[in-house]
Amino acid sequence: MPHETGFGLSTSEVKRRHILPKALVVGIVAGLLATAFRLTLTFVEGRRVSYLLTLPASERIPLAIGLGALGGALGLWLVRRFAPDASGSGIPQLKGFVLGERGIEWRRLLPVKFFAGVAGIGGGLALGREGPTIQMGGATGLMVSEWFRVKIGEGERKALIAAGAGAGLAAAFNAPLAGVMFVLEELAGSFTPVVLVSAFLASVTADIVSRVLTGEMPVFQLHDMPAPDLHALPAAAVLGTACGLLGVLFNRSLLKSLDLYARLRWPAWAIGAFAGALVGLASGIYPGVAGGGGLLAERSLAGDIALRWLPLLIAARFLLTMVSYGTGAAGGIFAPLLVIGAMGGLAFGQVVHGALPQWAAQPAAFAVIGMGGLLTAIVRAPLTGIVLMIELTGKYDFMLPLLVCCLAAYGVAEALGDAPVYEALRERAKRLERTK
C-alpha cells in the first residue's frame, strides 16, 4: 500500500519535483491575474473617490448613490446570472472543493469574478480584493492542472489549487509568506512537503510578478514608527480580548446578513442596487468609508483620525460590510476587517495613551496590532494574521505584541464557541444545498 502524505497524495502518485514546474506556472498566471485585478480596482476606486471629493455635497451624494446602485446591480447580476460560485469571497467554495464537496467551473468563474468584483467594489461596496484574488488564484491552479493534463483525483490538482490560492493572497498584499501560511492553516490544514513546496513556490513567484508590476514597497508604509516595547504587552493582551469579542460579533452578524438578504425575493440586480445605494449614501457623506477602505486604513496607521470620530467610522464600516457582503456580491472580508481592526486598534491606543502613556507610547502602533488580532479572531488563523501584518507593514519588530494580541483574540473566540468565518460560511452553503 503506498504511503499517504496526508493531503490526498501518495509518494507513488506525485513527487515534489513533478509539481514544481506546474506550481511555477500557477504562480506566474495567478500573479498576473491578481495584479491586473488589483491595478484595475485601484484605478477605478481612486477615480471614484477623487472625483467625489471635488464635488459639493448637493452633487456628491446623489452621484455616489447612483454609482453605488449601478455597480452593485451590475456586480450581483453578473454573479447570479453566469457564475453563482463567484459570490462572496470564494474561499469557502475553494475549501469545499479541496474537501471534495463541490466542483469548480474555472472558465466561467475567472471572468465573472474579475469583472463583478471591479463593478461592485469599484462602485463602492465595502468589500475587499483579497477574496477574489484567492478564488481566482485557486481557479488558476485548476486551469493549469488541465493544461498539464493532471489526472482527476485527490492529489496534484488539489495541491495546485491550494498553491494558486496562496499565490492570489501573496499578489494581493505583497505577502508571500502569508500566502503560504494561509494555505497551510486554512485551506489544506496540513504541512505535507508537496503542499508546502508547491504553495511556497507559487506564492513567491506571484509576489515577484506583483512587485515587478506594482512596486516593491509594503502595502502600508509606516516609515519610522517605533515598535512597542515590553510595557505595551499588557495593553496588547487587552486589545486581543476586545478583538476576540468583536470578531465573534462580526462572524455572527455576517451570517445573519446573509440570512436576511436570502429572504428577499427580489431580482439580483435590485438587491445589488439596494445595497449599493445604501453604501453610496455613506460614500457621498464621506467618500473614504466605502469600497476597499484603504484610505481609512492608511489614515489609522498614520494616527491621523481623531478619537471622537473613530467610534462612528468603526460602526459605519462594520454596518456597510454587512450590507455589502450579505448580498452575495463578489468581494472578500480581509480588507474590511483589517480596516475595522486598524481603526479599533487606533482608538484603543489613543485611550490607553491618555490613561497609561507607558503602555501605549505610540497609539498608532496599536492599529497594526488591532488588524492582526481581529483577523485572527474572525478567520481563526493566527500564523496567517501575524505574518500578514508583518509583510503588509514591513515591521518585523512588531512580532511580540502581535503574538500576544493574536493569541488572546484566538483564545477568546474559541472560548465563546464561535466557528471560524470560512468554516461557518461553508457549513451554511452545505445546509442550503441539502434543502434545495
ABEGO torsion letter per residue (X at the ends): XBBBAGAGBBAAABBAAAAAAAAAAAAAAAAAAAAAAAAAAAAAAAAAAAAAAABBAAAAAAAAAAAAAAAAAAAAAAAAAABAAABEAGAAAAAAAAAGABBBBAAAAAAAAAAAAAAAAAAGBBBBAAAAAAAAAAAAAAAAAAAAGBBBEABAAAAAAAAAAAAAAAAAAGBAAAAAAAAAAAAAGBABAAAAAAAAAAAAAAAAAAAAAAEABBABBAEABBBBBAAAAAAAAAAAAAAAAAAAAAAAAAAAAAAAAAABABBAAAAAAAAAAAAAAAAAABAAABEAGAAAAAAAAAGABBAAAAAAAAAAAAAAAAAAAAAGBBEBAAAAAAAAAAAAAAAAAAAAAAABAAABABAAAAAAAAAAAAAAAAAGBAAAAAAAAAAAAGBAAAAAAAAAAAAAAAAAAAAAGBBBAAAAAAAAAAAAAAAX
